[in-house]
Amino acid sequence: MAAALPAGAENRISALHAGAGLLAPSRFLHDVPILAAPLANLLHHGPSAPVWRPVHDPDPDQRVPWTGSGHRQT
């Protein structure tokens, strides 16, 4: 479903994944879901489509809608 992306967009999303690993010991990623989506995918599919990548997810191919990011209230 994802459109082909420029290398720059992939690099920035990969950097977010790497940075999220630094926050892993804290509860921040549990309490505040962080999602990233390339503008090209947002324009093509819309912001409600499953084009968002949870930066805390180790699977780089994971895509979710922003309303179903897996965030759980505690």
All heavy atoms as TSV, in Angstrom:
chain	resi	resn	atom	element	x	y	z
A	1	MET	N	N	0.821	-1.186	0.000
A	1	MET	CA	C	0.000	0.000	0.000
A	1	MET	C	C	0.866	1.251	0.000
A	1	MET	O	O	0.494	2.265	-0.529
A	1	MET	CB	C	-0.922	-0.012	1.213
A	1	MET	CG	C	-1.646	1.308	1.402
A	1	MET	SD	S	-2.633	1.366	2.873
A	1	MET	CE	C	-4.220	1.116	2.141
A	2	ALA	N	N	2.041	1.184	0.600
A	2	ALA	CA	C	2.901	2.362	0.690
A	2	ALA	C	C	3.475	2.714	-0.667
A	2	ALA	O	O	3.874	1.849	-1.427
A	2	ALA	CB	C	4.030	2.117	1.680
A	3	ALA	N	N	3.487	3.994	-0.968
A	3	ALA	CA	C	4.074	4.462	-2.216
A	3	ALA	C	C	5.589	4.427	-2.090
A	3	ALA	O	O	6.145	4.438	-1.005
A	3	ALA	CB	C	3.590	5.884	-2.502
A	4	ALA	N	N	6.257	4.371	-3.253
A	4	ALA	CA	C	7.717	4.432	-3.230
A	4	ALA	C	C	8.141	5.773	-2.655
A	4	ALA	O	O	7.606	6.815	-3.010
A	4	ALA	CB	C	8.253	4.258	-4.642
A	5	LEU	N	N	9.096	5.734	-1.750
A	5	LEU	CA	C	9.503	6.945	-1.047
A	5	LEU	C	C	10.924	7.333	-1.410
A	5	LEU	O	O	11.752	6.473	-1.656
A	5	LEU	CB	C	9.438	6.715	0.462
A	5	LEU	CG	C	8.093	6.336	1.019
A	5	LEU	CD1	C	8.219	6.036	2.496
A	5	LEU	CD2	C	7.105	7.447	0.796
A	6	PRO	N	N	11.202	8.628	-1.389
A	6	PRO	CA	C	12.601	9.042	-1.558
A	6	PRO	C	C	13.435	8.512	-0.400
A	6	PRO	O	O	12.935	8.304	0.704
A	6	PRO	CB	C	12.525	10.567	-1.505
A	6	PRO	CG	C	11.090	10.936	-1.632
A	6	PRO	CD	C	10.294	9.729	-1.226
A	7	ALA	N	N	14.702	8.283	-0.669
A	7	ALA	CA	C	15.600	7.744	0.361
A	7	ALA	C	C	15.621	8.642	1.593
A	7	ALA	O	O	15.738	8.153	2.716
A	7	ALA	CB	C	17.003	7.572	-0.203
A	8	GLY	N	N	15.509	9.945	1.416
A	8	GLY	CA	C	15.531	10.870	2.548
A	8	GLY	C	C	14.412	10.604	3.531
A	8	GLY	O	O	14.617	10.641	4.751
A	9	ALA	N	N	13.212	10.318	3.038
A	9	ALA	CA	C	12.072	10.037	3.919
A	9	ALA	C	C	12.322	8.750	4.696
A	9	ALA	O	O	12.066	8.683	5.899
A	9	ALA	CB	C	10.780	9.938	3.122
A	10	GLU	N	N	12.818	7.734	4.022
A	10	GLU	CA	C	13.122	6.464	4.696
A	10	GLU	C	C	14.206	6.671	5.749
A	10	GLU	O	O	14.133	6.124	6.838
A	10	GLU	CB	C	13.558	5.403	3.694
A	10	GLU	CG	C	12.437	4.845	2.858
A	10	GLU	CD	C	11.399	4.080	3.678
A	10	GLU	OE1	O	11.730	3.523	4.752
A	10	GLU	OE2	O	10.247	4.045	3.245
A	11	ASN	N	N	15.220	7.465	5.432
A	11	ASN	CA	C	16.297	7.722	6.391
A	11	ASN	C	C	15.776	8.430	7.631
A	11	ASN	O	O	16.181	8.110	8.756
A	11	ASN	CB	C	17.412	8.551	5.751
A	11	ASN	CG	C	18.202	7.756	4.742
A	11	ASN	OD1	O	18.181	6.532	4.735
A	11	ASN	ND2	N	18.888	8.461	3.860
A	12	ARG	N	N	14.898	9.407	7.454
A	12	ARG	CA	C	14.365	10.131	8.616
A	12	ARG	C	C	13.506	9.222	9.483
A	12	ARG	O	O	13.582	9.285	10.719
A	12	ARG	CB	C	13.588	11.359	8.149
A	12	ARG	CG	C	14.520	12.469	7.648
A	12	ARG	CD	C	13.777	13.738	7.329
A	12	ARG	NE	N	12.919	13.633	6.163
A	12	ARG	CZ	C	13.328	13.757	4.898
A	12	ARG	NH1	N	14.591	13.988	4.633
A	12	ARG	NH2	N	12.472	13.671	3.913
A	13	ILE	N	N	12.700	8.365	8.875
A	13	ILE	CA	C	11.872	7.444	9.662
A	13	ILE	C	C	12.757	6.425	10.375
A	13	ILE	O	O	12.530	6.097	11.538
A	13	ILE	CB	C	10.805	6.782	8.774
A	13	ILE	CG1	C	9.776	7.839	8.354
A	13	ILE	CG2	C	10.123	5.631	9.503
A	13	ILE	CD1	C	8.764	7.367	7.347
A	14	SER	N	N	13.807	5.959	9.712
A	14	SER	CA	C	14.748	5.035	10.362
A	14	SER	C	C	15.428	5.702	11.550
A	14	SER	O	O	15.648	5.073	12.584
A	14	SER	CB	C	15.804	4.557	9.364
A	14	SER	OG	O	15.207	3.761	8.375
A	15	ALA	N	N	15.754	6.983	11.412
A	15	ALA	CA	C	16.376	7.715	12.524
A	15	ALA	C	C	15.417	7.834	13.702
A	15	ALA	O	O	15.835	7.740	14.862
A	15	ALA	CB	C	16.823	9.096	12.052
A	16	LEU	N	N	14.135	8.023	13.424
A	16	LEU	CA	C	13.143	8.063	14.507
A	16	LEU	C	C	13.085	6.727	15.241
A	16	LEU	O	O	12.999	6.680	16.464
A	16	LEU	CB	C	11.760	8.423	13.967
A	16	LEU	CG	C	11.544	9.870	13.610
A	16	LEU	CD1	C	10.213	10.040	12.875
A	16	LEU	CD2	C	11.565	10.737	14.851
A	17	HIS	N	N	13.111	5.618	14.475
A	17	HIS	CA	C	13.122	4.285	15.098
A	17	HIS	C	C	14.338	4.135	16.002
A	17	HIS	O	O	14.225	3.637	17.120
A	17	HIS	CB	C	13.134	3.190	14.028
A	17	HIS	CG	C	11.802	2.887	13.445
A	17	HIS	ND1	N	10.870	2.115	14.080
A	17	HIS	CD2	C	11.241	3.259	12.278
A	17	HIS	CE1	C	9.791	2.019	13.331
A	17	HIS	NE2	N	9.987	2.717	12.223
A	18	ALA	N	N	15.498	4.571	15.517
A	18	ALA	CA	C	16.720	4.447	16.312
A	18	ALA	C	C	16.638	5.304	17.574
A	18	ALA	O	O	17.023	4.865	18.661
A	18	ALA	CB	C	17.931	4.855	15.475
A	19	GLY	N	N	16.133	6.511	17.447
A	19	GLY	CA	C	15.998	7.390	18.606
A	19	GLY	C	C	15.008	6.859	19.620
A	19	GLY	O	O	15.182	7.039	20.833
A	20	ALA	N	N	13.966	6.189	19.146
A	20	ALA	CA	C	12.974	5.624	20.064
A	20	ALA	C	C	13.599	4.570	20.956
A	20	ALA	O	O	13.182	4.383	22.093
A	20	ALA	CB	C	11.807	5.031	19.288
A	21	GLY	N	N	14.632	3.886	20.454
A	21	GLY	CA	C	15.317	2.886	21.261
A	21	GLY	C	C	15.966	3.487	22.497
A	21	GLY	O	O	16.081	2.833	23.522
A	22	LEU	N	N	16.348	4.757	22.412
A	22	LEU	CA	C	16.945	5.426	23.565
A	22	LEU	C	C	15.913	5.706	24.655
A	22	LEU	O	O	16.262	5.860	25.818
A	22	LEU	CB	C	17.605	6.743	23.131
A	22	LEU	CG	C	18.729	6.605	22.106
A	22	LEU	CD1	C	19.189	7.983	21.644
A	22	LEU	CD2	C	19.876	5.804	22.674
A	23	LEU	N	N	14.647	5.776	24.262
A	23	LEU	CA	C	13.575	6.043	25.226
A	23	LEU	C	C	12.945	4.763	25.771
A	23	LEU	O	O	12.082	4.829	26.637
A	23	LEU	CB	C	12.471	6.878	24.567
A	23	LEU	CG	C	12.863	8.278	24.122
A	23	LEU	CD1	C	11.734	8.905	23.317
A	23	LEU	CD2	C	13.210	9.139	25.310
A	24	ALA	N	N	13.382	3.623	25.270
A	24	ALA	CA	C	12.762	2.352	25.637
A	24	ALA	C	C	12.667	2.111	27.141
A	24	ALA	O	O	11.652	1.607	27.611
A	24	ALA	CB	C	13.476	1.191	24.949
A	25	PRO	N	N	13.701	2.438	27.952
A	25	PRO	CA	C	13.582	2.175	29.388
A	25	PRO	C	C	12.502	3.022	30.074
A	25	PRO	O	O	12.000	2.651	31.122
A	25	PRO	CB	C	14.962	2.530	29.943
A	25	PRO	CG	C	15.875	2.472	28.780
A	25	PRO	CD	C	15.042	2.870	27.593
A	26	SER	N	N	12.143	4.146	29.501
A	26	SER	CA	C	11.126	4.995	30.124
A	26	SER	C	C	9.738	4.551	29.674
A	26	SER	O	O	9.586	3.732	28.781
A	26	SER	CB	C	11.352	6.457	29.744
A	26	SER	OG	O	10.982	6.669	28.399
A	27	ARG	N	N	8.728	5.117	30.279
A	27	ARG	CA	C	7.345	4.814	29.899
A	27	ARG	C	C	6.836	5.785	28.839
A	27	ARG	O	O	5.693	5.737	28.441
A	27	ARG	CB	C	6.440	4.875	31.120
A	27	ARG	CG	C	6.695	3.735	32.082
A	27	ARG	CD	C	5.609	3.580	33.121
A	27	ARG	NE	N	4.271	3.833	32.689
A	27	ARG	CZ	C	3.428	2.901	32.205
A	27	ARG	NH1	N	3.833	1.670	32.074
A	27	ARG	NH2	N	2.206	3.228	31.866
A	28	PHE	N	N	7.701	6.676	28.361
A	28	PHE	CA	C	7.268	7.708	27.429
A	28	PHE	C	C	6.581	7.127	26.195
A	28	PHE	O	O	5.506	7.572	25.816
A	28	PHE	CB	C	8.462	8.573	27.006
A	28	PHE	CG	C	8.074	9.688	26.093
A	28	PHE	CD1	C	7.488	10.834	26.604
A	28	PHE	CD2	C	8.292	9.601	24.734
A	28	PHE	CE1	C	7.112	11.868	25.772
A	28	PHE	CE2	C	7.923	10.640	23.893
A	28	PHE	CZ	C	7.335	11.773	24.410
A	29	LEU	N	N	7.185	6.121	25.557
A	29	LEU	CA	C	6.592	5.556	24.346
A	29	LEU	C	C	5.312	4.794	24.627
A	29	LEU	O	O	4.495	4.603	23.730
A	29	LEU	CB	C	7.600	4.665	23.625
A	29	LEU	CG	C	8.762	5.410	22.995
A	29	LEU	CD1	C	9.751	4.425	22.385
A	29	LEU	CD2	C	8.281	6.383	21.951
A	30	HIS	N	N	5.125	4.361	25.842
A	30	HIS	CA	C	3.862	3.714	26.206
A	30	HIS	C	C	2.774	4.773	26.411
A	30	HIS	O	O	1.639	4.596	26.000
A	30	HIS	CB	C	4.036	2.885	27.475
A	30	HIS	CG	C	2.750	2.308	27.974
A	30	HIS	ND1	N	2.181	1.196	27.400
A	30	HIS	CD2	C	1.913	2.685	28.958
A	30	HIS	CE1	C	1.051	0.921	28.030
A	30	HIS	NE2	N	0.870	1.811	28.979
A	31	ASP	N	N	3.152	5.872	27.051
A	31	ASP	CA	C	2.188	6.919	27.373
A	31	ASP	C	C	1.899	7.846	26.200
A	31	ASP	O	O	0.793	8.392	26.103
A	31	ASP	CB	C	2.689	7.757	28.551
A	31	ASP	CG	C	2.801	6.934	29.823
A	31	ASP	OD1	O	2.098	5.913	29.941
A	31	ASP	OD2	O	3.610	7.305	30.693
A	32	VAL	N	N	2.882	8.047	25.333
A	32	VAL	CA	C	2.733	8.971	24.202
A	32	VAL	C	C	3.143	8.234	22.928
A	32	VAL	O	O	4.335	8.105	22.640
A	32	VAL	CB	C	3.615	10.227	24.385
A	32	VAL	CG1	C	3.445	11.174	23.209
A	32	VAL	CG2	C	3.305	10.916	25.701
A	33	PRO	N	N	2.172	7.727	22.153
A	33	PRO	CA	C	2.555	7.035	20.917
A	33	PRO	C	C	3.136	8.030	19.917
A	33	PRO	O	O	2.631	9.139	19.758
A	33	PRO	CB	C	1.248	6.439	20.415
A	33	PRO	CG	C	0.181	7.253	21.038
A	33	PRO	CD	C	0.734	7.764	22.341
A	34	ILE	N	N	4.231	7.646	19.277
A	34	ILE	CA	C	4.857	8.481	18.264
A	34	ILE	C	C	4.726	7.762	16.934
A	34	ILE	O	O	5.167	6.621	16.782
A	34	ILE	CB	C	6.336	8.735	18.602
A	34	ILE	CG1	C	6.436	9.443	19.953
A	34	ILE	CG2	C	6.989	9.560	17.499
A	34	ILE	CD1	C	7.845	9.593	20.457
A	35	LEU	N	N	4.075	8.429	15.984
A	35	LEU	CA	C	3.850	7.867	14.659
A	35	LEU	C	C	4.508	8.753	13.622
A	35	LEU	O	O	4.567	9.968	13.789
A	35	LEU	CB	C	2.346	7.779	14.363
A	35	LEU	CG	C	1.494	7.030	15.387
A	35	LEU	CD1	C	0.022	7.192	15.053
A	35	LEU	CD2	C	1.876	5.569	15.412
A	36	ALA	N	N	4.983	8.159	12.542
A	36	ALA	CA	C	5.587	8.911	11.447
A	36	ALA	C	C	4.984	8.413	10.139
A	36	ALA	O	O	4.695	7.228	9.986
A	36	ALA	CB	C	7.088	8.705	11.432
A	37	ALA	N	N	4.783	9.348	9.214
A	37	ALA	CA	C	4.274	8.991	7.888
A	37	ALA	C	C	4.852	9.954	6.862
A	37	ALA	O	O	4.900	11.159	7.106
A	37	ALA	CB	C	2.751	9.048	7.856
A	38	PRO	N	N	5.295	9.436	5.739
A	38	PRO	CA	C	5.789	10.307	4.676
A	38	PRO	C	C	4.640	11.138	4.089
A	38	PRO	O	O	3.514	10.653	3.934
A	38	PRO	CB	C	6.337	9.342	3.628
A	38	PRO	CG	C	6.554	8.063	4.366
A	38	PRO	CD	C	5.509	8.029	5.438
A	39	LEU	N	N	4.931	12.377	3.768
A	39	LEU	CA	C	3.923	13.267	3.206
A	39	LEU	C	C	3.313	12.688	1.932
A	39	LEU	O	O	2.106	12.800	1.714
A	39	LEU	CB	C	4.529	14.645	2.933
A	39	LEU	CG	C	3.573	15.695	2.373
A	39	LEU	CD1	C	2.401	15.921	3.318
A	39	LEU	CD2	C	4.315	16.995	2.107
A	40	ALA	N	N	4.127	12.034	1.109
A	40	ALA	CA	C	3.604	11.450	-0.134
A	40	ALA	C	C	2.500	10.433	0.158
A	40	ALA	O	O	1.480	10.399	-0.540
A	40	ALA	CB	C	4.740	10.795	-0.917
A	41	ASN	N	N	2.671	9.621	1.186
A	41	ASN	CA	C	1.639	8.632	1.542
A	41	ASN	C	C	0.401	9.308	2.108
A	41	ASN	O	O	-0.728	8.876	1.843
A	41	ASN	CB	C	2.183	7.623	2.540
A	41	ASN	CG	C	3.159	6.657	1.910
A	41	ASN	OD1	O	3.401	6.690	0.707
A	41	ASN	ND2	N	3.752	5.804	2.720
A	42	LEU	N	N	0.600	10.356	2.892
A	42	LEU	CA	C	-0.543	11.090	3.440
A	42	LEU	C	C	-1.362	11.736	2.331
A	42	LEU	O	O	-2.597	11.692	2.345
A	42	LEU	CB	C	-0.073	12.155	4.431
A	42	LEU	CG	C	0.523	11.627	5.724
A	42	LEU	CD1	C	1.146	12.765	6.514
A	42	LEU	CD2	C	-0.536	10.920	6.542
A	43	LEU	N	N	-0.687	12.328	1.364
A	43	LEU	CA	C	-1.395	12.962	0.255
A	43	LEU	C	C	-2.096	11.943	-0.631
A	43	LEU	O	O	-3.199	12.189	-1.115
A	43	LEU	CB	C	-0.417	13.799	-0.575
A	43	LEU	CG	C	0.166	15.022	0.120
A	43	LEU	CD1	C	1.246	15.658	-0.751
A	43	LEU	CD2	C	-0.920	16.026	0.461
A	44	HIS	N	N	-1.460	10.797	-0.825
A	44	HIS	CA	C	-2.029	9.777	-1.712
A	44	HIS	C	C	-3.166	8.999	-1.058
A	44	HIS	O	O	-4.189	8.733	-1.692
A	44	HIS	CB	C	-0.932	8.820	-2.173
A	44	HIS	CG	C	-1.386	7.853	-3.208
A	44	HIS	ND1	N	-1.770	6.570	-2.905
A	44	HIS	CD2	C	-1.539	7.985	-4.551
A	44	HIS	CE1	C	-2.137	5.943	-4.011
A	44	HIS	NE2	N	-2.003	6.779	-5.022
A	45	HIS	N	N	-3.005	8.624	0.213
A	45	HIS	CA	C	-3.978	7.742	0.875
A	45	HIS	C	C	-4.846	8.456	1.900
A	45	HIS	O	O	-5.876	7.922	2.306
A	45	HIS	CB	C	-3.256	6.585	1.566
A	45	HIS	CG	C	-2.452	5.746	0.639
A	45	HIS	ND1	N	-3.011	4.880	-0.264
A	45	HIS	CD2	C	-1.111	5.649	0.467
A	45	HIS	CE1	C	-2.061	4.280	-0.957
A	45	HIS	NE2	N	-0.893	4.737	-0.535
A	46	GLY	N	N	-4.406	9.612	2.375
A	46	GLY	CA	C	-5.139	10.342	3.405
A	46	GLY	C	C	-4.612	10.024	4.791
A	46	GLY	O	O	-4.044	8.952	5.022
A	47	PRO	N	N	-4.803	10.953	5.732
A	47	PRO	CA	C	-4.248	10.771	7.073
A	47	PRO	C	C	-4.920	9.679	7.900
A	47	PRO	O	O	-4.352	9.213	8.876
A	47	PRO	CB	C	-4.433	12.143	7.722
A	47	PRO	CG	C	-5.552	12.768	6.971
A	47	PRO	CD	C	-5.458	12.246	5.575
A	48	SER	N	N	-6.116	9.249	7.514
A	48	SER	CA	C	-6.798	8.196	8.270
A	48	SER	C	C	-6.430	6.800	7.784
A	48	SER	O	O	-6.797	5.811	8.415
A	48	SER	CB	C	-8.317	8.375	8.167
A	48	SER	OG	O	-8.685	9.594	8.763
A	49	ALA	N	N	-5.712	6.708	6.677
A	49	ALA	CA	C	-5.305	5.410	6.127
A	49	ALA	C	C	-4.180	4.808	6.977
A	49	ALA	O	O	-3.489	5.527	7.699
A	49	ALA	CB	C	-4.832	5.584	4.691
A	50	PRO	N	N	-3.980	3.516	6.884
A	50	PRO	CA	C	-2.887	2.891	7.639
A	50	PRO	C	C	-1.529	3.141	6.978
A	50	PRO	O	O	-0.920	2.248	6.388
A	50	PRO	CB	C	-3.274	1.412	7.644
A	50	PRO	CG	C	-4.102	1.229	6.424
A	50	PRO	CD	C	-4.828	2.535	6.221
A	51	VAL	N	N	-1.084	4.386	7.047
A	51	VAL	CA	C	0.214	4.781	6.479
A	51	VAL	C	C	1.198	5.171	7.569
A	51	VAL	O	O	2.347	5.489	7.294
A	51	VAL	CB	C	0.062	5.949	5.481
A	51	VAL	CG1	C	-0.775	5.531	4.284
A	51	VAL	CG2	C	-0.534	7.171	6.153
A	52	TRP	N	N	0.758	5.160	8.809
A	52	TRP	CA	C	1.576	5.609	9.936
A	52	TRP	C	C	2.440	4.472	10.452
A	52	TRP	O	O	1.990	3.341	10.592
A	52	TRP	CB	C	0.673	6.124	11.052
A	52	TRP	CG	C	-0.115	7.312	10.621
A	52	TRP	CD1	C	-1.387	7.309	10.103
A	52	TRP	CD2	C	0.298	8.668	10.635
A	52	TRP	NE1	N	-1.763	8.583	9.802
A	52	TRP	CE2	C	-0.755	9.442	10.115
A	52	TRP	CE3	C	1.474	9.299	11.026
A	52	TRP	CZ2	C	-0.674	10.820	9.996
A	52	TRP	CZ3	C	1.553	10.679	10.906
A	52	TRP	CH2	C	0.488	11.420	10.399
A	53	ARG	N	N	3.689	4.790	10.770
A	53	ARG	CA	C	4.630	3.810	11.332
A	53	ARG	C	C	4.870	4.140	12.794
A	53	ARG	O	O	5.361	5.210	13.119
A	53	ARG	CB	C	5.957	3.874	10.597
A	53	ARG	CG	C	5.854	3.526	9.147
A	53	ARG	CD	C	7.218	3.622	8.532
A	53	ARG	NE	N	7.142	3.489	7.100
A	53	ARG	CZ	C	8.209	3.443	6.324
A	53	ARG	NH1	N	9.411	3.541	6.841
A	53	ARG	NH2	N	8.068	3.325	5.030
A	54	PRO	N	N	4.518	3.232	13.710
A	54	PRO	CA	C	4.835	3.458	15.122
A	54	PRO	C	C	6.354	3.380	15.303
A	54	PRO	O	O	6.965	2.374	14.959
A	54	PRO	CB	C	4.145	2.314	15.847
A	54	PRO	CG	C	3.245	1.672	14.848
A	54	PRO	CD	C	3.765	2.018	13.497
A	55	VAL	N	N	6.961	4.441	15.822
A	55	VAL	CA	C	8.419	4.441	15.930
A	55	VAL	C	C	8.919	3.482	16.998
A	55	VAL	O	O	10.083	3.093	16.973
A	55	VAL	CB	C	8.995	5.856	16.149
A	55	VAL	CG1	C	8.629	6.762	15.007
A	55	VAL	CG2	C	8.574	6.439	17.462
A	56	HIS	N	N	8.056	3.062	17.918
A	56	HIS	CA	C	8.476	2.110	18.941
A	56	HIS	C	C	8.417	0.668	18.453
A	56	HIS	O	O	8.920	-0.222	19.106
A	56	HIS	CB	C	7.608	2.257	20.189
A	56	HIS	CG	C	6.177	1.903	19.939
A	56	HIS	ND1	N	5.304	2.782	19.333
A	56	HIS	CD2	C	5.483	0.771	20.179
A	56	HIS	CE1	C	4.119	2.195	19.225
A	56	HIS	NE2	N	4.201	0.982	19.723
A	57	ASP	N	N	7.797	0.430	17.301
A	57	ASP	CA	C	7.636	-0.929	16.791
A	57	ASP	C	C	8.917	-1.380	16.096
A	57	ASP	O	O	9.426	-0.682	15.225
A	57	ASP	CB	C	6.464	-0.979	15.812
A	57	ASP	CG	C	6.004	-2.391	15.532
A	57	ASP	OD1	O	6.858	-3.236	15.209
A	57	ASP	OD2	O	4.800	-2.642	15.626
A	58	PRO	N	N	9.452	-2.536	16.451
A	58	PRO	CA	C	10.696	-3.001	15.820
A	58	PRO	C	C	10.513	-3.416	14.360
A	58	PRO	O	O	11.485	-3.526	13.634
A	58	PRO	CB	C	11.114	-4.193	16.688
A	58	PRO	CG	C	9.870	-4.651	17.334
A	58	PRO	CD	C	8.985	-3.439	17.481
A	59	ASP	N	N	9.277	-3.629	13.921
A	59	ASP	CA	C	9.007	-4.030	12.535
A	59	ASP	C	C	8.905	-2.777	11.665
A	59	ASP	O	O	7.930	-2.040	11.754
A	59	ASP	CB	C	7.705	-4.826	12.471
A	59	ASP	CG	C	7.347	-5.262	11.064
A	59	ASP	OD1	O	8.137	-5.040	10.126
A	59	ASP	OD2	O	6.252	-5.839	10.898
A	60	PRO	N	N	9.899	-2.503	10.807
A	60	PRO	CA	C	9.867	-1.289	9.998
A	60	PRO	C	C	8.758	-1.289	8.946
A	60	PRO	O	O	8.451	-0.250	8.390
A	60	PRO	CB	C	11.246	-1.257	9.347
A	60	PRO	CG	C	11.694	-2.668	9.331
A	60	PRO	CD	C	11.076	-3.319	10.550
A	61	ASP	N	N	8.155	-2.447	8.696
A	61	ASP	CA	C	7.075	-2.523	7.713
A	61	ASP	C	C	5.693	-2.369	8.337
A	61	ASP	O	O	4.695	-2.395	7.627
A	61	ASP	CB	C	7.153	-3.841	6.945
A	61	ASP	CG	C	8.421	-3.934	6.112
A	61	ASP	OD1	O	8.853	-2.886	5.578
A	61	ASP	OD2	O	8.980	-5.035	6.004
A	62	GLN	N	N	5.626	-2.233	9.647
A	62	GLN	CA	C	4.350	-2.070	10.361
A	62	GLN	C	C	3.702	-0.756	9.937
A	62	GLN	O	O	4.327	0.291	9.950
A	62	GLN	CB	C	4.601	-2.073	11.865
A	62	GLN	CG	C	3.437	-1.647	12.708
A	62	GLN	CD	C	2.471	-2.767	12.994
A	62	GLN	OE1	O	2.765	-3.921	12.756
A	62	GLN	NE2	N	1.326	-2.438	13.499
A	63	ARG	N	N	2.428	-0.791	9.560
A	63	ARG	CA	C	1.656	0.409	9.217
A	63	ARG	C	C	0.329	0.349	9.965
A	63	ARG	O	O	-0.309	-0.700	10.013
A	63	ARG	CB	C	1.350	0.489	7.718
A	63	ARG	CG	C	2.542	0.432	6.790
A	63	ARG	CD	C	3.357	1.702	6.856
A	63	ARG	NE	N	4.339	1.806	5.803
A	63	ARG	CZ	C	5.497	1.159	5.769
A	63	ARG	NH1	N	5.818	0.328	6.724
A	63	ARG	NH2	N	6.348	1.338	4.781
A	64	VAL	N	N	-0.068	1.454	10.538
A	64	VAL	CA	C	-1.321	1.506	11.283
A	64	VAL	C	C	-2.056	2.798	10.932
A	64	VAL	O	O	-1.444	3.771	10.523
A	64	VAL	CB	C	-1.084	1.457	12.812
A	64	VAL	CG1	C	-0.427	0.156	13.232
A	64	VAL	CG2	C	-0.280	2.645	13.282
A	65	PRO	N	N	-3.389	2.822	11.122
A	65	PRO	CA	C	-4.092	4.109	11.040
A	65	PRO	C	C	-3.797	4.896	12.312
A	65	PRO	O	O	-3.507	4.306	13.356
A	65	PRO	CB	C	-5.565	3.707	10.956
A	65	PRO	CG	C	-5.632	2.357	11.563
A	65	PRO	CD	C	-4.297	1.704	11.329
A	66	TRP	N	N	-3.839	6.201	12.259
A	66	TRP	CA	C	-3.498	6.988	13.449
A	66	TRP	C	C	-4.470	6.743	14.577
A	66	TRP	O	O	-4.128	6.891	15.737
A	66	TRP	CB	C	-3.384	8.476	13.132
A	66	TRP	CG	C	-4.682	9.158	12.828
A	66	TRP	CD1	C	-5.247	9.290	11.610
A	66	TRP	CD2	C	-5.557	9.785	13.756
A	66	TRP	NE1	N	-6.433	9.959	11.702
A	66	TRP	CE2	C	-6.661	10.276	13.017
A	66	TRP	CE3	C	-5.534	9.977	15.128
A	66	TRP	CZ2	C	-7.707	10.945	13.629
A	66	TRP	CZ3	C	-6.585	10.638	15.723
A	66	TRP	CH2	C	-7.652	11.116	14.975
A	67	THR	N	N	-5.678	6.301	14.269
A	67	THR	CA	C	-6.672	6.024	15.320
A	67	THR	C	C	-6.450	4.673	15.973
A	67	THR	O	O	-7.018	4.408	17.017
A	67	THR	CB	C	-8.089	6.049	14.738
A	67	THR	OG1	O	-8.157	5.096	13.660
A	67	THR	CG2	C	-8.436	7.430	14.210
A	68	GLY	N	N	-5.639	3.825	15.384
A	68	GLY	CA	C	-5.396	2.496	15.941
A	68	GLY	C	C	-3.925	2.254	16.156
A	68	GLY	O	O	-3.390	1.235	15.741
A	69	SER	N	N	-3.263	3.175	16.799
A	69	SER	CA	C	-1.806	3.104	16.940
A	69	SER	C	C	-1.344	2.073	17.967
A	69	SER	O	O	-0.169	1.883	18.154
A	69	SER	CB	C	-1.256	4.473	17.330
A	69	SER	OG	O	-1.723	4.847	18.602
A	70	GLY	N	N	-2.272	1.428	18.646
A	70	GLY	CA	C	-1.892	0.461	19.652
A	70	GLY	C	C	-1.673	1.088	21.021
A	70	GLY	O	O	-1.287	0.421	21.957
A	71	HIS	N	N	-1.928	2.367	21.142
A	71	HIS	CA	C	-1.751	3.052	22.416
A	71	HIS	C	C	-2.831	2.579	23.384
A	71	HIS	O	O	-3.995	2.516	23.052
A	71	HIS	CB	C	-1.863	4.572	22.204
A	71	HIS	CG	C	-1.770	5.351	23.471
A	71	HIS	ND1	N	-0.640	5.376	24.244
A	71	HIS	CD2	C	-2.679	6.129	24.083
A	71	HIS	CE1	C	-0.863	6.155	25.293
A	71	HIS	NE2	N	-2.088	6.616	25.214
A	72	ARG	N	N	-2.410	2.244	24.588
A	72	ARG	CA	C	-3.358	1.777	25.601
A	72	ARG	C	C	-3.363	2.751	26.768
A	72	ARG	O	O	-2.325	3.164	27.256
A	72	ARG	CB	C	-2.934	0.393	26.112
A	72	ARG	CG	C	-3.040	-0.651	25.072
A	72	ARG	CD	C	-2.563	-1.988	25.660
A	72	ARG	NE	N	-2.262	-2.907	24.604
A	72	ARG	CZ	C	-1.103	-2.999	23.976
A	72	ARG	NH1	N	-0.122	-2.215	24.299
A	72	ARG	NH2	N	-0.904	-3.876	23.024
A	73	GLN	N	N	-4.544	3.109	27.218
A	73	GLN	CA	C	-4.683	3.943	28.402
A	73	GLN	C	C	-4.393	3.092	29.629
A	73	GLN	O	O	-4.747	1.939	29.690
A	73	GLN	CB	C	-6.100	4.506	28.504
A	73	GLN	CG	C	-6.453	5.459	27.397
A	73	GLN	CD	C	-5.742	6.774	27.526
A	73	GLN	OE1	O	-5.310	7.157	28.606
A	73	GLN	NE2	N	-5.591	7.488	26.432
A	74	THR	N	N	-3.722	3.672	30.613
A	74	THR	CA	C	-3.453	2.926	31.856
A	74	THR	C	C	-4.228	3.536	32.987
A	74	THR	O	O	-4.719	4.625	32.940
A	74	THR	CB	C	-1.955	2.948	32.197
A	74	THR	OG1	O	-1.520	4.284	32.295
A	74	THR	CG2	C	-1.163	2.191	31.168
